[in-house]
């Protein structure tokens, strides 16, 4: 068979290109330390690598959520521990004030201390980590509570549903007593009196017929038309209202939940109203008992007016609120443990996934070195052989 010189040259060039391509491919692997540098290097391996990387990215998100959630819950747990200590102080003050062994002046001094403790609990209820409020549900950008005014109602025939609104400022409890019986908004005038110094001095006032707003110095309380009020004759059976500090819940009823698994989520914030109570802004009425903030508000009112029976009536609610807070703290602690344990498990799974990616993508340095030496040897051999072939021509024999 006749072999043309052009065929020899073409075949030689093809061998050179093939050998050079192998050297360049191995050089790329050496440079990147990866055996998979393009999908064409290993289509099935590239597909597996993409799946593993997507899975690792998902695991990383879960792990970050666990870390963030653990930080939120750890901070909340510490805040609740602080709150439990403060509530114990509230309970001690209430027990002292209910013994009837203290003068009115001493009870007023206890009320000052109580309000300081209340303010500390208020600060706890607005605990933040970074810019996230931890007791505001999923509304973490806004505070959980705001200060406002509330009312303690000492009349078995009235409820907070009878209160329309409270306006003004009251640095001390404003004590209102009805000195006439009748119907709010009715056809007759109603007499009442109020005190801004705990009942030491009184100012008389009149609610005009058809009116519903009781004005008491710098504050006013509007009652629903048709509310029946009773004259207070000193027996304690009439209508007595105490305007005092209150705290309105401004957070969300729904907790912030983060995904920590494919079908698993974790609540990382708390609904503050379940812990501290306060006033529901949607109704203007207190949350159900045990309502810590409302019980403390009642306690302040009774202490500032020297009402020992009223102070005693707050004790059970304070203790129940304390138990409720401890239960919530236990729940927060359990969720924190869940976040930590899940993060550990995810970390192990993520490491395995990364190891699998490495086995698909990364080159073996030792094997790569051997293959590189072989490829360079083959390339040099091809170059040498081709050089000799190119020297062969008819002139060499003349």
NORCORLIN-V746405 format. One record per pair of residues at least 6 apart in sequence whose ideal C-beta (glycine too) atoms are under 6 Angstrom apart, sorted by sequence separation. I is the first residue (numbers start at 1). J is the second residue. If there is no record, write none. Layout:
((I:J) (I:J))
This chain:
((29:35) (36:42) (182:188) (232:238) (259:265) (260:266) (39:46) (127:134) (133:140) (195:202) (207:214) (213:220) (214:221) (231:238) (279:286) (280:287) (132:140) (136:144) (182:190) (230:238) (232:240) (257:265) (258:266) (286:294) (302:310) (28:37) (36:45) (135:144) (193:202) (194:203) (213:222) (230:239) (302:311) (97:107) (125:135) (133:143) (180:190) (212:222) (229:239) (257:267) (258:268) (277:287) (133:144) (180:191) (193:204) (212:223) (151:163) (179:191) (255:267) (256:268) (97:110) (179:192) (192:205) (212:225) (256:269) (178:192) (179:193) (255:269) (273:287) (277:291) (191:206) (277:292) (278:293) (299:314) (177:193) (255:271) (276:292) (277:293) (298:314) (93:110) (126:143) (149:166) (189:206) (190:207) (276:293) (277:294) (126:144) (176:194) (253:271) (125:144) (126:145) (189:208) (295:314) (125:145) (175:195) (189:209) (93:114) (149:170) (188:209) (196:217) (251:272) (174:196) (187:209) (194:216) (295:317) (249:272) (295:318) (175:199) (219:243) (249:273) (185:210) (90:117) (185:212) (290:317) (89:117) (184:212) (289:317) (249:278) (292:321) (248:278) (290:320) (86:117) (247:278) (248:279) (290:321) (246:279) (248:281) (86:120) (290:324) (86:121) (83:121) (184:223) (176:216) (185:225) (83:124) (184:225) (82:124) (174:216) (184:227) (79:124) (174:219) (183:228) (247:293) (79:127) (169:218) (170:219) (181:230) (168:218) (181:231) (275:325) (168:219) (178:229) (180:231) (246:297) (168:220) (179:231) (245:297) (167:220) (178:231) (244:297) (275:328) (75:129) (178:232) (166:221) (177:232) (244:300) (72:129) (165:222) (244:301) (76:134) (164:222) (242:301) (164:224) (178:238) (162:223) (178:239) (72:134) (162:224) (177:240) (162:227) (176:241) (175:242) (173:242) (174:243) (173:244) (170:243) (260:342) (155:239) (154:240) (151:241) (152:242) (151:243) (149:243) (150:246) (149:246) (148:246) (148:248) (145:247) (146:248) (145:249) (146:250) (198:304) (199:305) (144:251) (198:305) (139:251) (139:252) (137:251) (138:252) (136:251) (137:252) (138:254) (140:256) (137:254) (137:255) (138:256) (160:285) (160:286) (144:272) (173:301) (175:305) (173:304) (137:271) (134:269) (135:270) (135:272) (152:298) (125:272) (150:297) (152:301) (125:276) (118:296) (115:300) (114:300) (69:258) (111:300) (111:303) (65:258) (110:303) (111:304) (66:260) (65:260) (72:268) (107:303) (108:304) (69:266) (62:260) (69:268) (107:306) (104:306) (94:299) (97:303) (100:308) (98:308) (98:311) (97:311) (98:312) (94:311) (94:314) (94:315) (94:318) (91:318) (90:318) (87:322) (84:325) (80:329) (77:332) (76:332) (77:333) (73:332) (73:335) (74:336) (73:336) (70:336) (70:339) (69:339) (70:340) (66:339) (66:342) (66:343) (63:343) (63:346) (62:346) (59:346) (59:350) (56:353) (55:353) (52:353) (52:356) (52:357) (49:360) (48:360) (49:361) (45:360) (36:361) (34:361) (34:362) (35:363) (34:363) (33:363) (29:363) (29:368) (26:371) (26:372) (26:375) (23:375) (22:375) (23:379) (19:378) (19:379) (19:382) (16:382) (15:382) (16:386) (12:386) (12:389) (8:389))
